[in-house]
Amino acid sequence: MDALALLTALPSASLPPPFTALLHLFQQSKHFEWPVPRIECAGNMHMDRMLAVMPILPAVKIEQPDHLDDCLQAARVPGQPQSLVGFLKTWPSQVVSLAVPAKLTACDSDELCHLIHQCTRLDAVQVDVATMLDLGDALRPWLQSTTARTLTLNNMALATVDAGVSLATVLTATSSLTRLAINHSDAVAQALLASGLCFGSLSQLKVSFATVPGHYRLVAQLDACKVTQLDVRGNQQEDLSPLLAMVSRLPALTHLTLGYCKLNEAVAHGLAGAPVLCSARFFSVVWRTESVLHSLLAYLGRSPRLQTVAWRRCPQVARVAQPWLPPTLGRAQFLDCNVDDTFVYAIADELRARTILTPLTILLDCHAKMLALESVTTVLHALASTRNTSVHFEVAQGYYLPWFWDNVRLPATVARVQVKFETRHARHHCYLASSSLQTEM
């Protein structure tokens, strides 16, 4: 706090670049919080250093337990734990996020469940163990604690009907759990649906990659006034239009993700009275008609709090020419959407029409098609007349020759538009930003 006060008191023009960067870091929302590292990321070579600093780290995560177990055994640091179980025994109070190993013997399972109960600050657990006979009993003490916040269930196949009933009963009784994610776990979702119980503590729900349709109906078993985030992804054939009808009954909803599904004409009626979103993401969604997509875009366009919207593998959205970006939008992503010149021209028109000074970043992934130099130049001219705006083009390496980038750089310089080019991971990146935008391109 003293350093922040000192840097703030000094004239900004007199600060050297390192102090300016330090001031920017201090002004971020979480600058006084210790980082929470993933232990396994240290690898075999640096595990000794990670274990040496463990006494001063307030919190750590374990997201790849099998890899951590291998690293600890390979490193064999004298006087330090040499297995996952040994690590949890040594520092139980510092583990705040834990993924349960996928391969456990019955003995290991019992011991690990016992250790989980000793981790007094554990707020997130991820389970990927299809052989655990009674998940409800195994996690009951942790779920009944006041620290439990997030439970993720992956590839779960419940052994018996009673195991599903036990899990549903435990989830109903918990008061601190706020987020439940069910991935590739049809048996779990069906067991919770069959129970008919209300999971009143949950405010965030994710159900993805179900092979059996209808799992979105779990939303009806939540406290409608508490739900803030929904992430539902179907099996590519499922129609999730009924889910949007349920969304209108969730007044606190701010974040919505839909994926691998279809939407029909009922969307327009379902969005009537829907809550105001802060972010929306759509993955591989197919709209039955263009009017269905236009209804959704109209809803997003009149959302006064929408800050982020992302589209991935949604080519229909790249054929929309009419303006729909809300003035409060801060980031828009169009990934694998078959973006073409017509869409880029429409983006340029949107930029020219903006009157709000809210910083806006647009990411265009041009993987499938080449853009003409004329459409990119149109974006350049639009950026020259706007403020606080940037456009990021990402294209596959080999689609564009060096002359193309040279012909982008020259008009950008003339128009006083910031420009930067990078090539990484076999992708070309072209960053363009209005001169008024303070960016770290």
Sequence and secondary structure as in RCSB ss.txt:
>XXXX:A:sequence
MDALALLTALPSASLPPPFTALLHLFQQSKHFEWPVPRIECAGNMHMDRMLAVMPILPAVKIEQPDHLDDCLQAA
RVPGQPQSLVGFLKTWPSQVVSLAVPAKLTACDSDELCHLIHQCTRLDAVQVDVATMLDLGDALRPWLQSTTART
LTLNNMALATVDAGVSLATVLTATSSLTRLAINHSDAVAQALLASGLCFGSLSQLKVSFATVPGHYRLVAQLDAC
KVTQLDVRGNQQEDLSPLLAMVSRLPALTHLTLGYCKLNEAVAHGLAGAPVLCSARFFSVVWRTESVLHSLLAYL
GRSPRLQTVAWRRCPQVARVAQPWLPPTLGRAQFLDCNVDDTFVYAIADELRARTILTPLTILLDCHAKMLALES
VTTVLHALASTRNTSVHFEVAQGYYLPWFWDNVRLPATVARVQVKFETRHARHHCYLASSSLQTEM
>XXXX:A:secstr
 HHHHHHHHS GGG  HHHHHHHHHHTSTTTTS    BGGGGHHHHHHHHHHHGGG S EEES HHHHHHHHHHH
  TTS  SHHHHHHHSGGGEEEEEE S   HHHHHHHHHHHHH TT  EEEE  TT S HHHHHHHHHTSS   E
EEEES   SSHHHHHHHHHHHHH SS  EEEEES HHHHHHHHHH   BTT SEEEEE  SSTTGGGGGGGB TT
T  EEEEE  SS B HHHHHHHTT TT  EEEEEEEEE THHHHHTTT    SEEEEEEEEESSHHHHHHHHHHH
HT TT  EEEEES GGGGG  S    TT  EEEEESS   HHHHHHHHHHHHH      EEEEEEESSS   HHH
HHHHHHHHHT SSEEEEEEEETTSS HHHHHHHHHHHHHTT EEEEEEETTEEEEEEE TT     
